[in-house]
Amino acid sequence: MRFHEQVCNDFASKVIREKKKSYLSGNMKHEKGKRKAVLDLLLELYSENGELSEEDIREDVKVFIFAGHDTASIAMTWALFLIGLYPDIQAKIHEELDRIFGDDVDRYVTENDLNELEYLDCVIKESNRLYSPAPMFGRQIYEDTNICGHTIPKGASCIVLAHFLHRDEDVFPDPEKFDPDRFLPENSINIPEFAFVPFAAGPRNCIGQRYATMEMKTMLSTVLRSFTVESLDGRDKVLPLMLITLHPSIPIRLKMRLRKTQKITVNN
């Protein structure tokens, strides 16, 4: 574990050093009206008034690089796995994609497209319910709290097991069933606010959850416009492993087939 932490620290420090060198040499140029990258803003705070130390910046960079990348890729892997197991659900996704994009498999996904992908959004939420990429997260208790007759003392640390929270039968009947309809607007109003927390909850929830959802919808809609997906192993064989992120017990194997006979171009 210490070795992996050192690798992460070294990589993040390298990114910061290279960016800092450009910043201090005056080689960093920003187009007028264009937003600055987060690392640029952090370096400004470091150099102008010392609000942040290099260690502070390094910790933030580690969050951006590793927390966002691994969880997003794992979430999309689980989503494709489930979609490949349920042809009826995949057919509904294809129907929605065809309605929005038609036969155009090369068009970039726009923000308006993302807003219209309502059923795909339900599929992603249901996938995140069954296989939350971050299956647990920690919190510290700031005041004595009574839960079911038991007192959790102030200062105690607790672990929220989202993987099991999302299987509460009172909130999600038949909890092991993959049912995206749970998250249709007329059904999701019955889900309590803190019963579904794939991105944690409260003031320290995932700041990138909106971006992660947009990323997943963009990637999945792009892949599924052109392909049908078939999972070669069932849920009885591919088991979830609760590590830092929720990994499959064996490699997930997918068979991809072109939906239509067409030429797919790659945009450079």
Secondary structure, DSSP 8 states (H G I E B T S, - for coil): -HHHHHHHHHHHHHHHHHHHHHHHHT-----TT----HHHHHHHHHHHT--S-HHHHHHHHHIIIIIHHHHHHHHHHHHHHHHTT-HHHHHHHHHHHHHHHTT-SSS---HHHHHH-HHHHHHHHHHHHHS-SS-EEEEE--S-EEETTEEE-TT-EEEEEHHHHTT-TTTSSSTTS--GGGGSHHHHTTS-TTS--TT--STTS-TTHHHHHHHHHHHHHHHHHHEEEEESS-TTTS-EEESSSEEESS---EEEEESSS-------
